[in-house]
Every structure is written in structure tokens, then in C-alpha cells.
Amino acid sequence: MSYNQRLLNKFNIANKAGVPAEGDADVVDVMADPNYLRQSSALINDALQKGFDVLQLADGDIVMTGVKTVVYQYTWDEEKSKLTRTKAKSSKKRTASSAPRISVEEEVEEDA
């Protein structure tokens, strides 16, 4: 017997046809499943930390929406007379735990 039917019986209330609706038992079973609860809570927590909007529907579906910011920087190239895309400076601050970036520069000598 499903949770909804037991609740209706407890209060001596019958639903419209006196029978549980088709999907009601499945919805209650999904929301009470420990595996679903574990996975959904981890997923929702991770999404909220990333700044997403999260909506958990009654049937157990989870909807997440978010926006990713992309930055392109263009500079005017006088020689080519056109805009060229340059590398945008990162606004992210490096943490002490992140590995330092190593850059290698080559020196080129020109013969005059």
C-alpha cells in the first residue's frame, strides 16, 4: 500500500475514484529512496556552490540553470587595419595551493 493511500485511509478520506492515482506511488517511492536522496543532495549542493539555480520537482526531477561568463578582448591592429582578438587577462586569483605556472621564454638574436 502506498504512502498516499495509507494517509487517506488513516483520516478516512477517499480520493476522487477511491483508488490511488497512477503516478503517486512512484513519486513517493522515488523521494523516499535513500540512494536518490544521497545522489540528489550531493548534486544539488554542488550546483548551488557553483552558483546555479536549482529546482527539484515533485516527481523527483532536478532542473538546474546557470550562466557562464565568457570574456573576449579585441585590440586594434594598425598594420592590418582590423580588430584582432587578444588573450584576456584572467580575473581569477590564484590560491597558494595551486601549482605555479612556469613560462619559458626564448631569446632570439637578430643579425644586423
Salt bridges, closest charged atoms under 4 A:
ASP46 OD2 - LYS50 NZ 3.53
